[in-house]
Amino acid sequence: FKCKTTTDCIDEEKRCDGAVDCKDGSDEFNDCKEIPCPGFLFTCDYGACIEMAKKCDGKRDCRDNSDETNCVDSTKVNTVSSNCKSDQFECKSGQCISLDDKCSGTPECDDKSDETKETCLNMYCPGFTFKCDYGACVNGYAKCDGIKDCIDNSDEEDCAPKVVPKPTPSPDLKPLTPNRYAVASYLNVHYMGNGLSWEELQPNPENTFPKNTFLQVSCTTGYKLSSESPYVVCKGTEWSATVMPTCLKKCPSLYSTKATTVRCHDDRGIEVKCDEATDGATATVSCAPYYEPVEKEEHHTLLHARIVEPAAAGLSTRSANICGEKKVSAVPLIVNGKTVERGNYPWVTAIYKRNSDGFGNVCGGSILTQRVILTAAHCVTNNQGVNLAEDNIRIAVGKYYNKYNDIRDTEAQYSEIEKIITPSFYKADSQRYSSDIALLITKTELLLSKVVQPVCYLDIGSIRLSAGLVGVVTGWGYTNADSQSPSDELLEIDVPYKAEQECYAEFPQDWIDKYYTRDKMCAGHYNRSIAVCSGDSGGGLVFKNRDDHRYYVHGIVSVGHNLISSSVATCDIQVSALYTKVADHYEWLDKIVSQYVTVA
């Protein structure tokens, strides 16, 4: 059984058993009369059923103490006949009145015997009512309201002077006269008279109520009550509420996410919860660190609009990862006279392969989303182009040092691989390393930070490169052609983009004819001892876009002279290298990546 004015629920068998279990007493109200008592039980005046042996046992077992009235003595039940019905009270004069009028504060018996201490002292009064000194129950607002509600005036004793403000009518729910109430279609109103049972009020501007009537106001779906209390009382000449409760139309709910922060204010400028905002409220949406608006005019513009339907108001609550921004402050390290800033390229990924010692760094990669890493297919396949087992591969981001789980990398994040995705037609050297591109789906979603952010790749095909434009490659590759160990620290080199004919001139004819396939691009230096080397494979070749000044990944380190085709780990540092052209695989890449983009 659900209690009427609270959210409490009690066992059904505890309803109408004489004992009050609901805090508001609603389980022991007059509606208990609707439940007939078996003949072997005693029926309390208000309808509850108790054991017959409890009648006149000297203890109050009925809420209204009716089991202890009309008793000859403590052991014998009074059998004096009465002319009144079971739902009536017999006055001392023999007059019959409704049980609901007994001990109500207003005498209904001509001899006033229904409002005496003898009759009312043991009456039970629900928690929202006031108990007069002699025992009657009147409405809870009666205490010190300036009106005599108890026949002994005990409700107006020991009261401080009180100024009652003049009621301000509400536009939707207002008193038309002191005892009338108009009900709008989106309001649910119930009323309670002295009978202490709730009745539903139908919409009718002519509804009138006697003094001491309770109204309980609630709202239909999509509306919210304007006041904290849902109760008002007719006090005879006015209602108890200064401003009558009404219902305000609720706005569509907005919620903050890991990518966005939403704050709402009502029409008075007071901050409110965005899932409880009402008509007239405004919402301000801002992006969390390392995120930006999906549709933006200015970077990190705050979005502010009145809440109606968010889309109709032009209010976007979606943010996406910031991409392609170099870290602005870092610890400088010097490698051969070139400054390499730690954490300067936050999309750089280290790819590790299981070996006898645990995991060793074999390739580089680039963060595209918080779940997707871009690398070369030959880094995660065997010599026939078949994908390696995912369990043999790990990735790490936010790293500066080569070693897996290096304690110096205090901000690094590691993840196992859920899935390796390569083009179906990639067949390694047998197909001249054409389509040398792979996507790694991480089991763990990466957390964005100052050293972990994606590189840009969207619409890469629309960004044209011209010969001589300088890009950047980073990695932990070999530091010289004859070295048998990779770099301990992350390195970077600047490599210029080269036109096809210039690139052809640097390589042996048979080599360039074999590996310079349709989806390759060329970049690097000639005769300057600067080049990518073993261990740099899979790393991104990025160029700064002149329009938004962000870095976009145009190439993936794929094939160099002796870079992956030699049985000996050497590389030709006097010539350029070939890179898989990301733009040629954009449609394939974007279709997969779109399934793992974090937009919130």
Helices and strands as residue ranges (DSSP letters): G 12-14, G 26-28, G 30-34, E 41-43, E 49-51, G 52-54, G 66-68, E 88-90, E 96-98, G 99-101, G 113-115, H 117-120, E 129-131, E 137-139, G 154-156, E 187-192, E 198-201, E 214-219, E 223-225, E 231-233, E 247-249, E 260-265, E 271-272, E 282-287, E 291-293, E 303-306, E 319-321, E 332-335, E 338-341, E 348-355, E 358-367, E 372-375, G 377-379, G 390-392, E 393-397, E 413-421, G 428-431, E 438-442, G 460-462, E 470-475, E 491-498, H 500-504, H 509-515, E 520-523, E 540-544, E 551-560, E 577-581, G 582-585, H 586-593, G 594-596
